[in-house]
Amino acid sequence: MATKPEKSAGNAKRPDNKKKKPAFSAQEAREQKKQAKRKGLRPGARNSAETQEQKNQSVKNKDARVGSRKPVALVAEAPVAVVKAPKPAAPKAEPQMPPEQQLAKWERELEKLENDDRLNALLDKLELEQPISEEDQEWLDKKLARHQELLKLLGLNEEEKVASDPDELLQRFIESDFDPNQFDSRYKED
């Protein structure tokens, strides 16, 4: 059988002579203890009474809820591409040739274009209405444009009007300055 522990001097309750203090007085006691630990004055000039007043004023001036006074765009603007005006490039001056040499050069280039096998083959395909590739079409357009330019430079591009009306043909003949001496030196005017 288990016996009850006896009351001995070690297990006896001690009478509380101290009364419990209410919670508010316990808080005051802690504050007093904190201040008792501190010794001397607060460090630095930042804690002086004057700076405390200034600090309070600056806090009033800088209210975190107010934010920046800088205006903010509410709608995102499309980025504007700044296009710099291209500097006019100095025109590449081709070496000045005498007009006779320049004409000879253009005539050689025109002859070379007219005798180009690839150009002639592509033109034949187009006449037969056969399809050609885009690359060939671009090359052909480039060469034909140069051919037209050379004809204009050489003065060979003068296409005569095709007269559909016989009266128009007669009018053109009357208005033209025909000199038979140009073609036949034996011709003499009476």
The 8 nearest C-alpha neighbors of each residue, nearest first, counted from 0:
[[1, 2, 3, 4, 5, 6, 7, 10],
 [0, 2, 3, 4, 5, 6, 7, 10],
 [1, 3, 0, 4, 5, 6, 7, 10],
 [4, 2, 5, 1, 6, 0, 7, 10],
 [5, 3, 2, 6, 7, 1, 10, 11],
 [6, 4, 7, 3, 2, 10, 8, 11],
 [5, 7, 10, 4, 11, 8, 9, 3],
 [6, 8, 9, 10, 5, 11, 4, 12],
 [7, 9, 11, 10, 6, 12, 5, 13],
 [10, 8, 7, 11, 6, 12, 13, 5],
 [11, 9, 7, 8, 6, 12, 5, 13],
 [10, 12, 8, 9, 7, 13, 6, 14],
 [13, 11, 14, 10, 9, 8, 15, 6],
 [12, 14, 15, 11, 16, 10, 9, 8],
 [13, 15, 16, 12, 17, 11, 18, 10],
 [16, 14, 17, 13, 18, 12, 19, 11],
 [15, 17, 14, 18, 13, 19, 12, 20],
 [16, 18, 15, 19, 20, 14, 13, 21],
 [19, 17, 20, 16, 15, 21, 14, 22],
 [18, 20, 17, 21, 22, 15, 25, 16],
 [21, 19, 18, 24, 22, 25, 23, 17],
 [20, 22, 23, 24, 19, 25, 26, 18],
 [23, 21, 25, 24, 26, 20, 27, 19],
 [24, 22, 26, 25, 21, 27, 20, 28],
 [23, 25, 27, 26, 22, 21, 28, 20],
 [24, 26, 22, 28, 23, 27, 29, 21],
 [27, 25, 29, 23, 24, 28, 30, 22],
 [28, 26, 24, 30, 29, 25, 31, 23],
 [27, 29, 25, 31, 26, 30, 32, 24],
 [30, 28, 32, 26, 27, 31, 33, 25],
 [31, 29, 27, 33, 32, 28, 34, 26],
 [32, 30, 28, 34, 29, 33, 35, 27],
 [31, 33, 35, 29, 30, 34, 28, 36],
 [34, 32, 30, 36, 35, 31, 29, 37],
 [33, 35, 31, 37, 36, 32, 30, 38],
 [36, 34, 32, 33, 37, 31, 38, 30],
 [37, 35, 33, 34, 38, 32, 31, 39],
 [38, 36, 34, 35, 39, 33, 40, 41],
 [37, 39, 36, 40, 35, 34, 41, 33],
 [38, 40, 37, 41, 42, 36, 34, 35],
 [41, 39, 42, 38, 37, 43, 46, 47],
 [40, 42, 43, 39, 46, 47, 44, 38],
 [41, 43, 40, 44, 46, 45, 39, 47],
 [44, 42, 45, 46, 41, 47, 40, 50],
 [43, 45, 46, 47, 42, 50, 41, 48],
 [46, 44, 43, 47, 50, 51, 42, 48],
 [45, 47, 44, 43, 48, 51, 50, 41],
 [48, 46, 44, 49, 50, 45, 51, 43],
 [47, 49, 51, 50, 46, 52, 45, 53],
 [50, 48, 52, 51, 47, 53, 46, 54],
 [51, 49, 53, 52, 48, 47, 54, 45],
 [50, 52, 54, 48, 49, 53, 55, 47],
 [51, 53, 55, 49, 50, 54, 56, 48],
 [54, 52, 50, 56, 55, 51, 57, 49],
 [53, 55, 51, 57, 56, 52, 50, 58],
 [54, 56, 58, 52, 53, 57, 51, 59],
 [55, 57, 59, 53, 58, 54, 60, 52],
 [58, 56, 60, 54, 59, 55, 61, 53],
 [57, 59, 61, 55, 56, 60, 54, 62],
 [58, 60, 56, 57, 61, 62, 55, 54],
 [61, 59, 57, 58, 62, 56, 55, 63],
 [62, 60, 58, 59, 57, 63, 65, 66],
 [61, 63, 64, 65, 60, 59, 58, 66],
 [64, 62, 65, 66, 61, 58, 67, 60],
 [63, 65, 62, 66, 61, 67, 60, 59],
 [66, 64, 63, 62, 67, 61, 68, 60],
 [67, 65, 64, 63, 68, 62, 61, 69],
 [66, 68, 69, 65, 70, 63, 71, 64],
 [67, 69, 70, 66, 65, 71, 61, 64],
 [68, 70, 67, 71, 66, 72, 65, 73],
 [71, 69, 68, 72, 67, 73, 66, 74],
 [70, 72, 73, 69, 68, 74, 67, 75],
 [73, 71, 74, 70, 75, 76, 69, 77],
 [72, 74, 71, 75, 76, 70, 69, 77],
 [75, 73, 72, 76, 71, 77, 70, 78],
 [76, 74, 77, 73, 72, 78, 71, 79],
 [75, 77, 74, 78, 72, 79, 73, 71],
 [76, 78, 79, 75, 80, 74, 72, 81],
 [79, 77, 80, 76, 75, 81, 82, 74],
 [78, 80, 81, 77, 76, 82, 75, 83],
 [81, 79, 82, 78, 77, 83, 76, 84],
 [80, 82, 79, 83, 78, 84, 85, 77],
 [83, 81, 80, 84, 85, 79, 86, 78],
 [82, 84, 85, 81, 86, 80, 87, 79],
 [83, 85, 86, 82, 87, 81, 88, 80],
 [86, 84, 83, 87, 88, 82, 89, 81],
 [85, 87, 88, 84, 83, 89, 90, 82],
 [88, 86, 85, 89, 90, 84, 91, 83],
 [89, 87, 86, 90, 85, 91, 92, 84],
 [88, 90, 91, 87, 92, 86, 85, 93],
 [91, 89, 92, 88, 87, 93, 86, 94],
 [92, 90, 93, 89, 88, 94, 87, 95],
 [91, 93, 90, 94, 95, 89, 96, 88],
 [92, 94, 95, 91, 96, 90, 101, 89],
 [93, 95, 96, 92, 91, 97, 101, 100],
 [94, 96, 93, 97, 92, 101, 98, 100],
 [97, 95, 101, 100, 94, 98, 99, 93],
 [96, 98, 100, 99, 101, 95, 102, 94],
 [99, 97, 101, 100, 102, 96, 103, 95],
 [98, 100, 102, 101, 97, 103, 96, 104],
 [101, 99, 103, 102, 97, 98, 104, 96],
 [102, 100, 98, 104, 103, 99, 96, 105],
 [101, 103, 105, 99, 104, 100, 98, 106],
 [104, 102, 100, 106, 101, 105, 99, 107],
 [103, 105, 101, 107, 102, 106, 100, 108],
 [106, 104, 108, 102, 107, 103, 109, 101],
 [105, 107, 109, 103, 108, 104, 110, 102],
 [108, 106, 110, 104, 109, 105, 111, 103],
 [107, 109, 111, 105, 106, 110, 112, 104],
 [110, 108, 106, 112, 111, 107, 105, 113],
 [109, 111, 107, 113, 112, 108, 106, 114],
 [110, 112, 108, 114, 109, 113, 107, 115],
 [113, 111, 109, 115, 110, 114, 108, 146],
 [112, 114, 110, 111, 115, 109, 119, 118],
 [115, 113, 111, 112, 110, 116, 119, 118],
 [114, 116, 112, 118, 113, 117, 111, 119],
 [117, 115, 119, 118, 120, 114, 113, 121],
 [116, 118, 120, 119, 115, 121, 122, 114],
 [119, 117, 121, 115, 116, 120, 122, 139],
 [118, 120, 122, 116, 117, 121, 123, 115],
 [119, 121, 117, 123, 122, 118, 116, 124],
 [122, 120, 124, 118, 123, 119, 117, 125],
 [121, 123, 125, 119, 124, 120, 118, 126],
 [124, 122, 126, 120, 121, 125, 119, 127],
 [125, 123, 121, 127, 129, 122, 126, 128],
 [124, 126, 128, 122, 127, 123, 129, 121],
 [127, 125, 123, 128, 124, 122, 129, 121],
 [126, 128, 124, 125, 129, 123, 122, 130],
 [129, 127, 125, 126, 124, 130, 123, 131],
 [128, 130, 124, 127, 125, 131, 126, 123],
 [129, 131, 128, 132, 125, 124, 127, 133],
 [132, 130, 135, 136, 129, 133, 124, 121],
 [133, 131, 135, 134, 136, 130, 137, 138],
 [132, 134, 136, 135, 137, 131, 138, 130],
 [133, 135, 137, 132, 136, 138, 131, 139],
 [134, 136, 138, 132, 133, 137, 139, 131],
 [135, 137, 133, 139, 134, 138, 140, 132],
 [138, 136, 140, 134, 139, 135, 133, 141],
 [137, 139, 135, 141, 136, 140, 142, 134],
 [138, 140, 136, 142, 141, 137, 135, 143],
 [141, 139, 137, 143, 138, 142, 144, 136],
 [140, 142, 138, 144, 139, 143, 137, 145],
 [141, 143, 145, 139, 144, 140, 146, 138],
 [142, 144, 146, 140, 145, 141, 139, 147],
 [145, 143, 147, 141, 146, 142, 140, 148],
 [144, 146, 148, 142, 143, 147, 149, 141],
 [147, 145, 143, 149, 144, 148, 142, 150],
 [148, 146, 150, 144, 145, 149, 143, 151],
 [149, 147, 145, 151, 150, 146, 152, 144],
 [148, 150, 152, 146, 151, 147, 153, 145],
 [149, 151, 155, 147, 156, 153, 148, 152],
 [150, 152, 154, 148, 156, 149, 153, 155],
 [153, 151, 149, 150, 154, 148, 155, 105],
 [152, 154, 150, 151, 155, 149, 102, 105],
 [155, 153, 151, 152, 156, 150, 157, 149],
 [156, 154, 150, 153, 157, 151, 152, 158],
 [157, 155, 150, 151, 154, 158, 147, 153],
 [158, 156, 155, 159, 154, 151, 150, 160],
 [157, 159, 156, 160, 155, 161, 154, 150],
 [160, 158, 157, 161, 162, 156, 171, 155],
 [161, 159, 162, 158, 163, 157, 168, 171],
 [160, 162, 159, 163, 158, 168, 164, 167],
 [163, 161, 164, 160, 168, 167, 165, 166],
 [162, 164, 161, 165, 167, 168, 166, 160],
 [163, 165, 167, 166, 162, 168, 169, 161],
 [166, 164, 168, 167, 169, 163, 162, 170],
 [167, 165, 169, 168, 164, 170, 171, 162],
 [166, 168, 170, 164, 165, 169, 171, 162],
 [169, 167, 165, 171, 166, 170, 162, 172],
 [168, 170, 172, 166, 167, 171, 173, 165],
 [169, 171, 167, 173, 172, 168, 174, 166],
 [170, 172, 168, 174, 169, 173, 175, 167],
 [173, 171, 169, 175, 170, 174, 168, 177],
 [172, 174, 170, 171, 175, 169, 176, 168],
 [175, 173, 171, 172, 170, 176, 169, 177],
 [176, 174, 172, 173, 177, 171, 170, 178],
 [177, 175, 178, 174, 173, 172, 179, 171],
 [176, 178, 175, 179, 172, 181, 173, 174],
 [177, 179, 180, 181, 176, 182, 183, 175],
 [178, 180, 181, 182, 183, 177, 186, 184],
 [181, 179, 183, 184, 182, 178, 186, 185],
 [182, 180, 179, 178, 183, 184, 177, 186],
 [181, 183, 180, 179, 184, 178, 186, 185],
 [184, 182, 180, 185, 186, 181, 179, 187],
 [183, 185, 180, 186, 182, 181, 187, 179],
 [186, 184, 183, 187, 180, 182, 179, 188],
 [185, 187, 184, 183, 180, 179, 188, 182],
 [188, 186, 185, 189, 180, 184, 179, 183],
 [187, 189, 186, 180, 179, 185, 178, 184],
 [188, 187, 186, 185, 179, 180, 178, 184]]
